Amino acid sequence: MKPSHLTALTAFASVATAMTLPAQGVISYAPGVRRYHLVSVINRTQEVQGQKMEFKITNEQQVSLSLAPHGKDTLDFALTLDSTSLSSDRPELQLPDVSQMKGTKVSGAMSRSGKVFHFVSNKSATDDDTKSLVEGMTRFLIAPPANAKVGTSWVDTTTSTVQRDGAQLDMHTITTSTILGDTVYEGQKAWRVQRKLILSLHGTQAQQGQQWKVDGDGTGSGMYYVSAAGVYLGSDAMQSMNMKVAPPTGDAIPVEQVVTSKVELLGAGSQ
């Protein structure tokens, strides 16, 4: 069976000794150019007719983020996908060709707290993979509401659809974010933003010339870190889903999937 297309960009990380920072205006991004390394690993287990199948898919990316002043409370932003690759520990798995995604750029204007006002992309979103990538790039930075402070929580709801190789899968995600407080991360004073997710997946996928029903539910959690100087420092995350893939006749196949992801700041780039 082919794996469902699932990705994750949320986070957990270790916490060091806390240091006091102002309680108001906790996240305000600073101009500059920075490079990041992103890794997502999908571990999936399924059992068919008594035979257990396990595999791992690794998605690695490098991106460049440029922020420049644009008025008192606005920044121009540009996020570019510099490299991307997919690999698996099972050579027989047919993975999508992601090479054409390299060079994808999303640019526009955002508030200093990360809210995107408008954006454009150099790639035409004519397929679900490109559309999902572009939308995900616009949500690369944490964007708390105006006047957020320690203890502030907010909820975002997103729905994405994947249509590929006869499959149509709808992913619904409810994300609750909370500014927990301050810490030291990678040697810098930083804010901790916790995220908790509720996930649901429904749809069909083509298998053996038939349409198989797919249903799943799961949870996720993670932590983002933004320095007091306004630099996104990185994140770690985990999602877990239990799914059932059912043929038109016969028993449903149970599937367990765990996705871990990590974002690391590589350093400053050049304009």
C-alpha positions, -999 to +999 in steps of 0.1 A: +000+000+000+012+035-007+016+059+023-008+088+028+007+123+022+011+137+057+035+164+069+041+182+100+057+216+110+052+219+148+076+214+177+091+202+212+125+212+226+145+211+258+141+240+283+171+256+300+172+280+330+145+307+327+153+344+326+128+372+330+116+391+299+089+417+294+054+402+296+039+424+269+048+424+232+067+391+236+071+383+199+083+410+174+104+397+145+135+416+136+148+423+101+175+401+087+183+371+066+184+336+081+188+300+070+170+270+084+172+232+082+139+213+084+136+175+089+103+155+091+104+118+096+073+096+091+073+062+108+044+041+097+032+006+107+004-014+091-006-051+091-022-069+061-033-105+062-011-112+092+020-096+076+034-065+094+049-038+073+070-009+087+087+019+068+102+053+073+101+083+050+125+113+057+118+148+042+147+172+044+146+209+034+167+240+037+150+274+035+161+311+035+140+337+053+145+374+046+128+401+066+131+438+058+115+469+073+084+482+055+068+510+076+066+513+114+047+481+121+052+461+089+079+438+074+085+426+039+092+389+040+105+363+015+109+326+021+127+305-004+130+267-006+167+262-013+167+224-013+144+195-007+146+157-007+126+126+001+140+093+010+128+060+025+142+028+041+120+008+017+133+011-019+101-003-033+081+027-021+072+051-049+079+086-035+068+118-052+094+137-072+100+168-052+129+182-072+107+206-090+098+222-057+133+236-053+134+274-057+098+279-046+096+314-032+068+331-012+070+368-005+047+396+008+040+417+038+035+408+074+031+424+108+061+424+131+043+397+152+042+374+121+007+379+107+008+377+069-012+404+052-007+393+016+016+371-004+026+359-039+046+330-051+068+324-081+052+289-085+017+285-099-003+264-075-018+242-101-015+210-081-022+201-044+015+195-036+025+230-047-005+246-031+002+228+002+038+238+001+031+275-006+004+276+021+028+260+046+055+285+038+032+313+047+028+298+081+065+292+087+066+317+116+045+317+147+019+346+145+003+354+178-026+379+180-020+416+187-011+425+222-003+389+231+015+383+264+026+354+285-005+331+290-022+342+258-038+313+238-053+313+204-068+287+180-062+282+143-082+257+121-069+245+087-081+221+062-060+207+033-068+183+005-045+159-012-054+145-047-029+122-062-028+088-080-066+085-075-066+095-039-086+123-023-077+129+014-089+158+035-068+167+066-084+188+093-062+204+120-072+224+151-041+240+166-041+257+200-011+279+207+000+293+241+028+316+250+041+298+281+069+322+291+106+326+287+137+303+288+172+300+274+174+282+240+206+276+221+222+302+245+197+329+238+169+343+259+137+332+241+100+329+243+084+294+244+052+289+224+035+256+229+012+241+203-013+213+207-031+197+178-062+177+171-061+159+137-086+141+116-081+125+082-109+113+059-112+103+022-104+076-003-073+062-020-069+041-051-057+005-043-058-025-065-081-008-090-106+001-063-114+030-040-105+023-004-120+043+024-095+061+048-104+074+082-080+085+110-077+107+141-047+118+160-030+144+182+002+164+181+022+187+204+053+209+201+072+240+211+085+269+191+113+293+203+116+330+193+145+350+208+140+382+227+158+399+198+131+387+173+147+357+157+129+324+151+154+300+167+138+266+160+113+240+170+106+203+176+073+185+172+055+151+171+022+139+156+006+106+162-023+092+141-043+059+141-060+052+108-081+025+092-079+018+055-109-002+043-114-020+010-149-021-006-153-056+009-134-072+037-118-061+069-102-026+075-064-024+078-052-007+109-024+018+104-003+037+130+017+067+119+041+089+140+056+120+125+085+139+142+098+172+129+126+196+138+136+231+126+171+243+132+186+278+127+217+274+106+228+310+107+226+343+089+224+345+051+231+372+026+207+396+010 
